[in-house]
Amino acid sequence: MKAISQDYLFSTFVNDCNDPNEFIIEFVLCDAVGKTAVKVTNNFDELIEFLEELS
């Protein structure tokens, strides 16, 4: 497994949605300034695409 250069924090959101394949995961970087949003994924395909970009 390739090491990534940044440590990411993530949070998930739950809402009332009729689509079982929709979910929200927000990835943020923590730095000296604070938290900076990097990517928000809304479904599994976006999540996998983002994780592949990291490698």
RARA-V216638 format. One record per backbone hydrogen bond with DSSP energy under -0.5 kcal/mol. NH is the residue of the N-H (numbers start at 0). CO is the residue of the C=O. E is the energy in kcal/mol with one decimal. If there is no record, write none. Layout:
NH|CO|E, NH|CO|E
This chain:
7|5|-0.5, 8|27|-2.8, 10|25|-1.8, 12|23|-1.7, 16|14|-1.1, 19|17|-0.7, 21|18|-1.5, 22|41|-2.0, 23|12|-0.8, 24|40|-2.1, 25|10|-2.6, 26|24|-0.5, 26|38|-3.3, 27|8|-2.9, 28|35|-2.5, 29|6|-0.6, 30|28|-0.6, 30|33|-2.8, 35|28|-2.6, 37|26|-2.9, 38|26|-1.3, 40|24|-2.9, 43|20|-0.7, 46|42|-1.9, 47|43|-2.6, 48|44|-2.4, 49|45|-2.3, 50|46|-2.4, 51|47|-2.3, 52|48|-1.6, 53|49|-1.1, 54|50|-0.7, 54|51|-0.6
